[in-house]
Amino acid sequence: MLFRSQPINLNFNKVFSPERMQRLSSFGILHRNWTEIVGSMMAQRSEPIAIEPQQDGSLGLIIAVDHPIIAQHIRLLHEDIRKACFKQCKLHGLTKVWTRVQPGAGIDRKSTRLNSSHANNSY
């Protein structure tokens, strides 16, 4: 059986649109500033995982949390988090905040795990 290669037809304008590039940039800034946005205790137990465009043109933020109690706390503070995202990251149009329970979530926790796993290795 002979296969002919077909050209890949990608629309790079959709992949690299200014809106998508802005969201990617904003997400990187958001992730870096997460501790300042939610505080060190919440940053140890939560992390932003996605910025999703909504049908009405606004944005939604999905936050991974390590426990349902933290999810409830995030929901109670969603307006403060939304405002802090704008103040710290200039993230315009963020209107919704969702949570997802994900064991091991947390920015500070991951950096601590990475640092401790490399501390015992000698190069």
Legacy VTK file of the C-alpha trace (Angstrom):
# vtk DataFile Version 3.0
C-alpha trace
ASCII
DATASET POLYDATA
POINTS 123 float
0.000 0.000 0.000
1.450 3.330 -1.046
0.714 6.457 0.985
0.947 9.881 -0.525
1.838 12.687 1.761
-0.779 15.371 1.908
0.149 18.970 2.631
-0.899 20.148 6.051
-3.443 22.891 5.688
-3.098 25.048 8.799
-4.557 28.455 9.243
-1.737 30.192 11.105
-3.876 33.300 11.471
-6.113 31.358 13.874
-3.228 29.710 15.724
-1.227 32.920 16.117
-4.021 35.475 16.205
-3.328 38.618 18.228
-6.112 37.680 20.678
-4.671 34.192 21.257
-1.129 35.534 21.645
-2.407 38.104 24.154
-4.137 35.339 26.162
-0.955 33.240 26.165
1.102 36.208 27.310
-1.449 37.091 29.988
-1.488 33.486 31.216
2.294 33.486 31.635
2.160 36.732 33.608
-0.780 35.407 35.651
1.092 32.211 36.507
4.228 34.152 37.543
2.210 36.548 39.721
-0.160 33.962 41.223
1.313 34.268 44.745
0.769 38.046 44.704
-2.773 37.597 43.388
-4.053 35.017 45.888
-1.461 35.059 48.691
1.128 32.452 49.616
-1.211 30.016 51.408
-3.657 29.892 48.472
-0.815 29.725 45.932
0.489 26.606 47.692
-2.895 24.959 47.160
-4.059 26.377 43.805
-2.835 27.390 40.374
-4.311 28.877 37.199
-4.573 26.256 34.469
-6.408 27.973 31.607
-7.916 31.181 30.314
-10.949 30.349 28.186
-12.783 32.719 25.835
-16.546 32.823 26.455
-19.351 33.100 23.906
-20.070 36.670 25.002
-16.471 37.724 24.292
-15.372 37.753 27.928
-12.774 35.454 29.478
-13.046 32.730 32.087
-10.243 31.576 34.380
-9.962 27.923 35.394
-8.097 27.350 38.654
-6.879 23.942 39.832
-7.156 23.423 43.590
-5.955 20.577 45.773
-9.081 20.279 47.951
-12.806 21.095 47.701
-12.526 23.515 50.652
-10.006 25.582 48.664
-12.417 25.523 45.697
-15.127 26.952 47.938
-12.746 29.635 49.195
-11.830 30.588 45.604
-15.524 30.853 44.700
-16.134 33.152 47.668
-13.189 35.356 46.656
-13.756 35.244 42.895
-14.438 38.968 42.597
-11.242 39.866 44.511
-9.268 37.401 42.379
-10.735 38.846 39.188
-9.788 42.387 40.239
-6.275 41.284 41.289
-5.792 39.577 37.905
-6.525 42.896 36.218
-4.332 44.884 38.614
-1.340 42.512 38.534
-1.554 41.248 34.932
-3.742 43.758 33.065
-6.018 40.827 32.189
-9.006 42.552 30.550
-12.429 40.957 30.200
-12.111 38.329 32.924
-15.660 37.775 34.151
-15.804 34.159 35.292
-13.697 32.018 37.635
-14.093 28.240 37.847
-12.303 25.689 39.979
-11.275 22.107 39.364
-10.123 19.791 42.147
-6.772 18.361 41.119
-4.603 16.599 43.741
-1.162 18.162 43.972
-2.273 21.550 42.605
-0.303 24.532 43.793
2.470 26.693 42.398
4.734 26.888 45.454
4.328 23.169 46.082
5.604 22.293 42.612
8.685 24.492 42.876
9.422 23.006 46.308
9.085 19.463 44.937
11.332 20.273 41.985
13.965 21.894 44.179
13.978 19.045 46.696
14.239 16.398 43.964
17.289 18.152 42.493
18.888 18.862 45.886
19.878 15.200 46.321
21.365 14.884 42.854
24.997 15.752 42.282
26.055 16.749 38.788
LINES 1 124
123 0 1 2 3 4 5 6 7 8 9 10 11 12 13 14 15 16 17 18 19 20 21 22 23 24 25 26 27 28 29 30 31 32 33 34 35 36 37 38 39 40 41 42 43 44 45 46 47 48 49 50 51 52 53 54 55 56 57 58 59 60 61 62 63 64 65 66 67 68 69 70 71 72 73 74 75 76 77 78 79 80 81 82 83 84 85 86 87 88 89 90 91 92 93 94 95 96 97 98 99 100 101 102 103 104 105 106 107 108 109 110 111 112 113 114 115 116 117 118 119 120 121 122
